[in-house]
Amino acid sequence: MAITKEDYIREHFPEVDPGVIPCGAQVLVQLRTIKRKVGSIILSSETQDFNNGNTQVSRVVKVGQIAFRNRETGELWTEGAWANIGDIIIAPRWGGFRFEVPIPDSEDKAIFCVFDDVSVKMIIDSNFESFDQIL
């Protein structure tokens, strides 16, 4: 059975206020939450750290004032915005500024990251089950 975008978001991107607003051409994303526990199996801290450090699947949360815009004129790029708030994207594995925010009523944490707008690699618009694997 195919996973819908809404189901995927509900499972991997808990609603958490990051408490920040990106500036300029920056894009704020929430990285896919890698849970501490899968079923009755508790992942080792090394596995959790590895998975959190390597995930590239993200949800666009906020965009800066000139993200996806010409830096001199402020006009939207000719091809339009590469991604919009709520889109599930592939972001760079390294780089950006990452920070964690506790998820209420959970032992897990939401990880947010700020990247340049040109760092968006692709948008996932279907076939979410291909991205629903533990690393």
PADO-621433 format. One line per 2 residues: number of its first residue (from 1); their letters; for each residue x, y, z of C-alpha. Coordinates in pm, 1 decimal. Example, Ala and Ser with C-alpha at 12.3 -4.5 7.8 and 13.67 -1.06 7.14 Angstrom:
BEGIN
1	AS	1230.0,-450.0,780.0 | 1367.0,-106.0,714.0
% end
This chain:
BEGIN
1	MA	0.0,0.0,0.0 | 136.4,339.9,-100.8
3	IT	214.8,591.0,172.3 | 49.2,929.8,123.9
5	KE	235.8,1254.5,175.9 | 13.2,1334.9,475.2
7	DY	85.7,995.4,637.3 | 456.6,1037.1,572.9
9	IR	458.4,1383.2,730.6 | 257.3,1266.6,1031.1
11	EH	497.8,974.5,1088.6 | 832.3,1148.4,1033.1
13	FP	783.7,1521.5,1088.6 | 615.1,1592.5,1423.3
15	EV	480.7,1944.5,1465.5 | 747.0,2133.5,1660.0
17	DP	807.1,2508.4,1666.1 | 1172.0,2563.0,1570.9
19	GV	1165.8,2910.2,1726.1 | 1364.0,3069.5,1441.1
21	IP	1302.9,3247.4,1112.1 | 1555.8,3209.5,828.7
23	CG	1701.6,3527.0,678.5 | 1789.3,3621.0,322.6
25	AQ	1822.8,3330.2,81.2 | 1809.9,3061.9,350.6
27	VL	1563.9,2771.3,372.2 | 1473.6,2617.4,710.2
29	VQ	1400.2,2246.3,692.1 | 1302.2,1985.3,947.5
31	LR	1500.8,1667.8,892.5 | 1316.1,1339.2,900.7
33	TI	1292.4,1231.8,1263.7 | 1474.5,907.3,1326.6
35	KR	1304.4,750.8,1622.8 | 1495.7,618.2,1919.4
37	KV	1281.2,305.9,1924.6 | 1154.4,95.2,1633.8
39	GS	881.8,-141.3,1752.6 | 1026.2,-294.9,2066.4
41	II	1387.6,-243.1,1954.3 | 1580.2,48.0,2102.2
43	LS	1846.8,169.2,1861.3 | 2194.5,220.8,2004.3
45	SE	2302.0,581.6,2044.9 | 2567.6,524.4,1775.5
47	TQ	2301.4,406.2,1528.5 | 2076.2,699.7,1618.1
49	DF	2363.1,946.2,1568.7 | 2457.9,781.8,1237.8
51	NN	2099.3,789.4,1110.3 | 2043.2,1149.8,1221.0
53	GN	2370.9,1260.2,1062.1 | 2300.0,1093.1,730.9
55	TQ	1934.9,1163.8,662.2 | 1868.6,1395.1,369.9
57	VS	1489.3,1369.7,366.9 | 1348.8,1698.8,493.7
59	RV	1032.1,1906.3,506.8 | 1050.6,2274.9,416.5
61	VK	932.9,2471.6,721.3 | 1015.0,2835.7,640.2
63	VG	1197.6,3032.3,371.7 | 1393.1,3355.6,391.6
65	QI	1277.5,3679.8,234.1 | 1480.0,3642.0,-87.8
67	AF	1493.0,3262.9,-111.2 | 1434.5,3150.3,-470.2
69	RN	1458.7,3512.2,-587.2 | 1705.4,3715.9,-788.3
71	RE	1944.9,3863.4,-533.3 | 1959.9,4202.3,-706.9
73	TG	1597.8,4260.9,-810.7 | 1405.1,4047.7,-562.2
75	EL	1205.4,3900.4,-851.2 | 1106.4,3532.7,-826.9
77	WT	1342.8,3310.1,-1023.6 | 1235.6,3253.7,-1384.5
79	EG	1171.5,2884.4,-1311.9 | 986.9,2972.5,-991.5
81	AW	1059.7,2857.8,-636.6 | 1236.3,2521.7,-631.3
83	AN	1040.8,2419.1,-320.2 | 754.1,2554.0,-111.3
85	IG	668.9,2534.5,257.2 | 542.3,2183.3,330.6
87	DI	730.0,2014.0,45.0 | 932.7,1702.1,123.2
89	II	1277.2,1747.7,-25.4 | 1622.8,1597.5,-44.4
91	AP	1870.0,1834.8,117.6 | 2249.1,1808.7,139.3
93	RW	2382.2,1548.0,380.1 | 2647.1,1784.7,514.3
95	GG	2666.1,2155.9,565.8 | 2407.9,2395.1,689.3
97	FR	2346.7,2479.2,1051.7 | 2171.2,2201.0,1246.0
99	FE	1998.4,2223.2,1581.9 | 1767.9,2002.0,1786.8
101	VP	1434.3,2085.2,1948.9 | 1271.6,1844.5,2198.1
103	IP	946.8,1686.8,2079.9 | 680.5,1732.7,2349.0
105	DS	577.5,1409.4,2523.8 | 855.6,1212.3,2352.1
107	ED	1214.6,1108.7,2407.1 | 1287.0,1194.9,2043.2
109	KA	1408.8,1531.6,1913.0 | 1324.7,1719.9,1595.8
111	IF	1631.3,1824.7,1399.2 | 1619.0,2144.8,1198.2
113	CV	1873.5,2275.1,950.5 | 1925.3,2595.5,754.4
115	FD	2058.5,2571.1,397.9 | 2102.7,2806.3,102.6
117	DV	1804.6,2796.7,-133.1 | 2025.3,2656.8,-412.7
119	SV	2099.4,2351.3,-195.0 | 1754.7,2197.6,-252.7
121	KM	1834.1,1884.2,-454.6 | 1486.9,1751.7,-541.5
123	II	1126.0,1738.5,-427.2 | 969.1,1405.4,-333.3
125	DS	611.9,1408.6,-459.3 | 524.4,1037.9,-451.0
127	NF	673.3,694.4,-378.7 | 729.7,790.7,-12.8
129	ES	769.9,423.7,85.9 | 1109.9,429.7,-88.2
131	FD	1219.8,686.8,169.1 | 1059.3,511.0,468.3
133	QI	1356.1,298.8,566.2 | 1591.7,299.9,857.7
135	L	1943.4,374.0,737.7
% end
